[in-house]
Amino acid sequence: MADTKKESSSQFASQAVPMDQRMKTTSLFGAMSGFIFMTTSLQAGANMGFGGDFKTVLAAIAVGAVFLTVIAVVMGCAAAKTGMTFGQLINYAYGKHGSKIIGFLLAFSLLGWTAVDAGLMGSAINAFFPSVPQYAMSLIAVVLFTATAAFGMSAMSKLGTICIPVIGIFGVVSAVIGVRSLGGMSGLMAYEPSTTLSFGSMVGLAIGSWIGCACSLLPDFMRFAKNTKVAAGLGILFMLILNPLMLIIGAVGAIATGYGDMPYVLAAQGLAIPGLLIGIFGNWGPAQGNEYSCALTWGNMFKLEHKKMTMICGVVALILTAMNFFQYFGTFLIFLSNCVPAIIGVFMADYLYTYRNGYPEMEKVKLNWDWRGLVSVAAGILLAYLGLPGISQIWCVGGAVVLRVVLNSIGSDSPTKIYDK
């Protein structure tokens, strides 16, 4: 019992979450909601709204939603079935040492998201209180994110429940006001942007809005699900319904007001106080989760206690914020959408094929470097940047899946041969 309590306080960073420590579905929904009802998705939607007519925006959101839903269901089910973190699961895909490279880089990208959230929160507060410097407020925001992330799932679940009414309700209200200001749905559909993005770029924004979270953060939360049905159901709800809703709200707000940040949109619509609340809680929720997930991955790698590693993650996020990482938001989204699907592709191939009968115990992982996984990731990323016809992210994840399955039949040290099913 003592060991279980110790692991619980450390967020089960080094062992699977036991069934008696799994969360109620409502509590898990609350914890995850902070990463769905967030301003970064609204911002991504706004960038899409600035770059395309509304019909094209909807089509791009639909393609991105289906893509993210498939990934969320697979990643969530794997985590719920095993109770393991993303950092633990990738040992099977890349080997003990190879997984550290992938895990370190992907976890680091989450801190990039934290810096973006800090910049958005600082910008929102500065817009309503010009005497408060945006730069200083962004740095203070990172400290606040780190403080709640250190307390784990309980604190994040409580904060997540605040995000639902604040962003969900006022986001929908904003969209309704925006459509009316354009003359109804006919006016919205008649909108023509001054500059246009390619359809592939808009799909990239839709996918990039959540791809990093779907890869590493989502498994770190879904390991607390009571079963795979809960994980799959939440994945479908989040990725097929709620995240697309956030993107649509962001796009409508941008088209109606000309602003890309939701707090500015709401202020322009006469909803200043809700805009300020969204600027605060819509960034706080996802940012604390990014640090939480990064701390789990890095903590497992470097064998550090969760709260200590969370503080280290906070320092790294603070440095990125101080370097104004926020200004690279759009480029960051596209980069993630073209790279992370390959990492997920290898994982999906393993879950659905290599280890379809179950993962072996962590102590039985024999490979230090699984070159098959690393080569598959590299090939997937290459396919994403070759400019092939169609959606680059589909080439990316599909190429990684196929190559991983093919390579798994090669060599005497193939995972399909060395592990007992």
C-alpha distance (Angstrom), angle and dihedral (degrees) to the residues before:
residue distance angle dihedral
M1 . . .
A2 3.80 . .
D3 3.80 91.1 .
T4 3.79 91.1 50.7
K5 3.81 91.4 51.0
K6 3.79 90.4 48.6
E7 3.81 92.1 50.2
S8 3.81 90.8 45.6
S9 3.81 91.4 55.4
S10 3.80 87.7 49.8
Q11 3.83 90.9 49.5
F12 3.84 91.6 -113.6
A13 3.79 90.5 -76.8
S14 3.81 93.8 159.2
Q15 3.81 103.5 34.2
A16 3.79 140.2 36.7
V17 3.79 117.3 -84.4
P18 3.83 106.4 -104.2
M19 3.80 117.7 -128.7
D20 3.79 93.3 -111.8
Q21 3.81 89.3 59.3
R22 3.80 96.1 51.8
M23 3.82 117.0 120.3
K24 3.78 131.6 -116.0
T25 3.78 111.2 -99.6
T26 3.81 91.6 -117.8
S27 3.81 91.6 53.0
L28 3.79 91.6 47.3
F29 3.80 89.9 49.2
G30 3.80 89.4 51.9
A31 3.79 92.5 50.1
M32 3.81 92.6 48.6
S33 3.79 94.8 43.6
G34 3.78 90.9 77.3
F35 3.80 87.4 67.6
I36 3.78 95.7 48.5
F37 3.79 101.8 41.5
M38 3.78 93.0 54.7
T39 3.79 137.1 130.5
T40 3.80 95.1 -126.6
S41 3.82 89.9 68.5
L42 3.79 89.0 46.1
Q43 3.81 88.6 50.8
A44 3.82 91.8 49.5
G45 3.80 89.2 50.8
A46 3.80 90.0 50.3
N47 3.80 91.1 53.3
M48 3.81 88.0 52.3
G49 3.81 90.9 49.0
F50 3.79 90.9 53.3
G51 3.80 91.3 51.2
G52 3.79 106.9 45.4
D53 3.79 147.8 22.5
F54 3.78 114.2 -89.2
K55 3.82 96.0 -105.8
T56 3.79 90.5 55.3
V57 3.80 90.7 45.6
L58 3.81 90.7 53.9
A59 3.80 91.6 48.7
A60 3.82 91.4 50.6
I61 3.80 91.3 48.0
A62 3.81 90.3 50.5
V63 3.81 93.1 52.1
G64 3.80 91.1 46.9
A65 3.81 91.6 47.3
V66 3.80 94.1 54.0
F67 3.80 90.8 46.1
L68 3.81 93.3 50.1
T69 3.83 93.0 43.2
V70 3.80 93.1 57.4
I71 3.80 90.5 48.9
A72 3.81 93.9 45.0
V73 3.81 92.9 51.1
V74 3.82 93.9 49.4
M75 3.80 95.2 43.5
G76 3.80 92.9 43.5
C77 3.81 94.5 48.1
A78 3.80 92.0 49.1
A79 3.79 90.8 52.3
A80 3.81 94.4 44.9
K81 3.80 92.0 47.4
T82 3.80 94.7 50.5
G83 3.81 102.7 26.0
M84 3.80 88.2 -136.5
T85 3.81 131.3 134.2
F86 3.78 123.5 -116.7
G87 3.80 88.4 -106.4
Q88 3.81 90.5 57.6
L89 3.80 96.7 42.7
I90 3.80 95.4 53.8
N91 3.80 89.8 63.1
Y92 3.80 85.9 78.6
A93 3.81 93.1 50.9
Y94 3.80 101.1 44.8
G95 3.81 107.1 13.7
K96 3.81 128.9 -108.7
H97 3.80 95.2 -64.7
G98 3.80 99.5 27.8
S99 3.80 90.1 55.4
K100 3.80 90.0 58.6
I101 3.80 91.2 62.9
I102 3.80 93.3 49.3
G103 3.79 93.8 40.6
F104 3.79 94.2 47.5
L105 3.80 94.4 50.2
L106 3.78 96.0 44.0
A107 3.80 92.8 45.9
F108 3.79 88.7 49.3
S109 3.82 89.2 54.9
L110 3.82 88.2 58.3
L111 3.78 88.8 59.7
G112 3.80 86.6 53.3
W113 3.80 86.2 58.5
T114 3.80 89.3 49.9
A115 3.81 89.7 54.9
V116 3.82 89.8 49.8
D117 3.80 90.9 50.2
A118 3.81 90.3 48.7
G119 3.80 90.3 51.9
L120 3.81 91.8 49.2
M121 3.80 92.3 48.0
G122 3.81 92.4 47.6
S123 3.80 90.4 48.4
A124 3.81 92.3 50.5
I125 3.80 94.6 49.9
N126 3.81 91.7 45.1
A127 3.81 89.9 52.2
F128 3.79 91.4 58.4
F129 3.80 96.8 33.8
P130 3.82 107.4 31.9
S131 3.79 91.2 -178.7
V132 3.81 89.1 67.1
P133 3.83 107.5 81.5
Q134 3.81 112.2 -125.5
Y135 3.80 93.7 -141.5
A136 3.80 94.3 52.0
M137 3.80 92.4 44.3
S138 3.80 90.6 51.8
L139 3.81 90.3 55.6
I140 3.82 91.5 47.8
A141 3.82 88.7 49.7
V142 3.82 91.2 59.4
V143 3.81 89.7 54.6
L144 3.81 90.1 52.5
F145 3.81 92.2 47.1
T146 3.79 90.9 51.8
A147 3.79 93.8 48.1
T148 3.82 94.6 57.8
A149 3.83 94.2 38.1
A150 3.80 89.2 58.5
F151 3.81 90.6 62.7
G152 3.80 92.4 58.1
M153 3.78 132.8 -151.4
S154 3.80 98.4 -12.2
A155 3.80 95.3 58.2
M156 3.80 92.7 41.4
S157 3.79 92.0 50.9
K158 3.81 90.8 54.6
L159 3.80 93.2 47.9
G160 3.80 91.0 45.2
T161 3.80 91.3 58.1
I162 3.82 88.3 59.1
C163 3.81 91.6 54.3
I164 3.81 93.7 57.0
P165 3.84 98.9 65.8
V166 3.82 95.7 31.0
I167 3.81 97.9 52.3
G168 3.79 100.3 21.2
I169 3.80 97.8 50.9
F170 3.80 100.0 35.6
G171 3.79 91.7 40.3
V172 3.79 90.5 57.9
V173 3.82 90.7 44.3
S174 3.81 88.9 52.1
A175 3.80 91.7 50.5
V176 3.82 91.8 50.6
I177 3.80 91.3 49.6
G178 3.79 90.0 46.8
V179 3.81 94.0 51.8
R180 3.80 91.0 48.5
S181 3.81 91.6 50.0
L182 3.81 89.0 55.2
G183 3.80 92.5 53.1
G184 3.78 97.6 -96.3
M185 3.79 130.8 -67.1
S186 3.78 91.8 -40.5
G187 3.79 90.2 58.9
L188 3.80 91.4 47.0
M189 3.78 91.9 50.5
A190 3.80 91.0 48.2
Y191 3.81 92.6 56.2
E192 3.80 115.1 122.1
P193 3.83 119.2 -168.1
S194 3.80 120.9 -132.3
T195 3.80 89.8 -132.5
T196 3.78 127.7 27.2
L197 3.78 135.8 -142.9
S198 3.78 122.4 -153.0
F199 3.80 116.5 -103.3
G200 3.81 89.6 -114.6
S201 3.81 91.2 53.9
M202 3.80 91.1 51.5
V203 3.79 90.9 49.3
G204 3.80 86.6 49.9
L205 3.81 90.2 55.0
A206 3.82 91.2 48.4
I207 3.80 91.7 49.9
G208 3.78 94.4 39.2
S209 3.80 90.5 55.3
W210 3.81 89.3 75.5
I211 3.80 111.1 3.7
G212 3.81 95.7 103.7
C213 3.80 91.2 50.1
A214 3.81 92.5 45.1
C215 3.78 90.5 54.8
S216 3.79 104.0 47.5
L217 3.78 112.0 -1.3
L218 3.80 97.7 49.9
P219 3.85 95.4 56.4
D220 3.81 89.8 47.8
F221 3.80 88.3 60.1
M222 3.80 101.1 34.2
R223 3.81 91.8 57.4
F224 3.80 83.4 78.3
A225 3.84 91.7 58.8
K226 3.79 115.1 113.0
N227 3.81 92.9 -129.9
T228 3.80 143.9 -12.3
K229 3.82 92.6 -92.4
V230 3.80 90.2 62.1
A231 3.81 91.1 47.1
A232 3.81 92.9 48.6
G233 3.80 92.8 45.4
L234 3.79 93.4 51.0
G235 3.80 91.1 45.0
I236 3.81 90.7 54.5
L237 3.81 92.7 45.0
F238 3.79 93.4 49.3
M239 3.79 100.8 40.8
L240 3.80 103.6 31.4
I241 3.80 98.6 39.6
L242 3.80 118.0 11.5
N243 3.81 103.2 38.1
P244 3.85 92.0 47.0
L245 3.82 86.9 50.4
M246 3.81 90.0 55.7
L247 3.81 91.0 49.5
I248 3.82 91.5 49.4
I249 3.81 92.1 48.7
G250 3.80 89.9 50.7
A251 3.81 92.4 48.6
V252 3.82 94.1 48.3
G253 3.80 91.5 47.9
A254 3.80 91.9 51.4
I255 3.80 93.2 47.5
A256 3.82 93.2 46.7
T257 3.82 99.8 44.4
G258 3.80 107.9 16.9
Y259 3.83 90.9 -122.5
G260 3.80 123.9 121.2
D261 3.82 98.9 -162.4
M262 3.81 115.2 74.8
P263 3.83 94.6 -140.4
Y264 3.83 88.4 58.1
V265 3.80 90.4 45.9
L266 3.79 92.4 53.3
A267 3.80 92.0 45.0
A268 3.81 89.4 53.5
Q269 3.81 88.4 51.2
G270 3.81 92.9 52.5
L271 3.82 94.9 -101.0
A272 3.79 100.0 113.1
I273 3.81 99.2 149.4
P274 3.84 94.8 49.5
G275 3.80 87.2 46.5
L276 3.78 90.7 55.9
L277 3.81 91.9 47.5
I278 3.79 91.0 50.9
G279 3.80 89.6 48.6
I280 3.80 89.1 55.9
F281 3.80 107.2 35.8
G282 3.79 96.2 29.7
N283 3.78 88.7 64.0
W284 3.79 101.0 31.8
G285 3.81 94.2 59.5
P286 3.81 99.1 55.0
A287 3.80 94.6 35.3
Q288 3.80 94.4 57.6
G289 3.81 89.6 48.0
N290 3.79 91.6 52.4
E291 3.80 90.5 54.7
Y292 3.81 91.4 44.4
S293 3.81 92.7 53.3
C294 3.80 93.3 43.5
A295 3.80 90.1 50.6
L296 3.81 90.6 53.0
T297 3.81 93.2 50.8
W298 3.79 96.4 42.8
G299 3.80 92.6 39.0
N300 3.79 90.5 56.3
M301 3.82 89.8 48.2
F302 3.79 97.8 46.6
K303 3.82 97.3 30.2
L304 3.79 95.1 -123.3
E305 3.80 126.6 148.3
H306 3.81 113.5 -99.1
K307 3.80 99.9 -112.8
K308 3.81 93.0 47.1
M309 3.78 91.5 49.6
T310 3.80 90.7 47.0
M311 3.81 88.6 57.1
I312 3.81 90.0 50.9
C313 3.80 90.0 50.2
G314 3.78 88.2 50.4
V315 3.80 91.0 54.8
V316 3.82 91.6 50.7
A317 3.82 90.7 48.1
L318 3.80 88.9 49.0
I319 3.81 90.8 54.5
L320 3.81 92.0 49.1
T321 3.80 90.0 48.8
A322 3.80 90.9 49.5
M323 3.83 87.6 53.5
N324 3.85 89.6 56.4
F325 3.80 94.2 -116.0
F326 3.81 86.3 165.5
Q327 3.81 91.1 80.2
Y328 3.82 90.9 66.9
F329 3.81 94.3 57.6
G330 3.83 98.7 121.5
T331 3.80 94.4 42.9
F332 3.81 89.5 47.0
L333 3.81 91.6 54.5
I334 3.80 93.9 51.6
F335 3.81 91.9 45.7
L336 3.81 92.1 52.6
S337 3.79 92.9 45.8
N338 3.82 90.5 54.8
C339 3.82 97.9 44.6
V340 3.80 111.3 29.7
P341 3.85 95.6 59.3
A342 3.82 89.0 66.0
I343 3.81 90.7 55.6
I344 3.79 89.6 49.0
G345 3.82 91.1 45.9
V346 3.80 91.8 61.5
F347 3.79 89.8 47.6
M348 3.81 92.3 49.5
A349 3.82 91.8 49.4
D350 3.79 89.8 53.3
Y351 3.79 96.0 46.2
L352 3.80 95.2 45.0
Y353 3.81 98.9 36.3
T354 3.81 120.8 5.2
Y355 3.81 96.1 44.2
R356 3.80 98.3 20.4
N357 3.79 89.2 132.4
G358 3.77 93.0 51.0
Y359 3.79 139.8 -69.0
P360 3.81 117.4 -84.9
E361 3.79 118.0 -118.8
M362 3.80 113.6 -75.8
E363 3.82 90.5 -115.9
K364 3.81 88.9 61.9
V365 3.81 95.3 59.7
K366 3.81 101.4 122.0
L367 3.80 104.1 176.2
N368 3.79 120.5 87.1
W369 3.80 91.7 -175.7
D370 3.79 121.6 20.8
W371 3.80 100.3 -166.2
R372 3.78 90.1 -173.5
G373 3.78 92.7 68.8
L374 3.81 94.4 44.1
V375 3.82 92.9 48.3
S376 3.82 90.6 48.0
V377 3.80 91.1 52.7
A378 3.80 92.0 49.4
A379 3.81 91.3 48.8
G380 3.81 92.4 48.7
I381 3.81 92.4 51.5
L382 3.80 90.5 47.5
L383 3.80 90.7 53.3
A384 3.82 90.0 51.2
Y385 3.79 91.5 57.0
L386 3.82 99.1 41.2
G387 3.78 93.0 85.4
L388 3.80 94.2 -123.5
P389 3.83 118.0 174.4
G390 3.77 115.8 -86.5
I391 3.81 128.5 20.3
S392 3.81 113.7 -14.5
Q393 3.82 93.5 -150.6
I394 3.82 91.2 57.8
W395 3.81 90.2 52.4
C396 3.79 88.2 47.7
V397 3.79 99.1 52.2
G398 3.81 94.6 33.5
G399 3.80 93.1 51.1
A400 3.79 91.9 49.7
V401 3.81 92.2 48.6
V402 3.80 95.0 49.4
L403 3.79 95.6 43.7
R404 3.80 92.9 47.5
V405 3.81 91.3 52.3
V406 3.82 92.1 47.6
L407 3.81 94.7 46.2
N408 3.80 91.9 48.5
S409 3.79 88.5 72.0
I410 3.81 92.5 56.4
G411 3.80 124.9 91.1
S412 3.77 136.0 11.6
D413 3.82 90.1 -93.4
S414 3.80 93.3 57.2
P415 3.83 112.1 138.6
T416 3.80 89.4 -125.5
K417 3.81 89.1 60.8
I418 3.80 106.7 35.9
Y419 3.81 100.0 48.4
D420 3.76 123.3 72.3
K421 3.77 110.6 -129.0
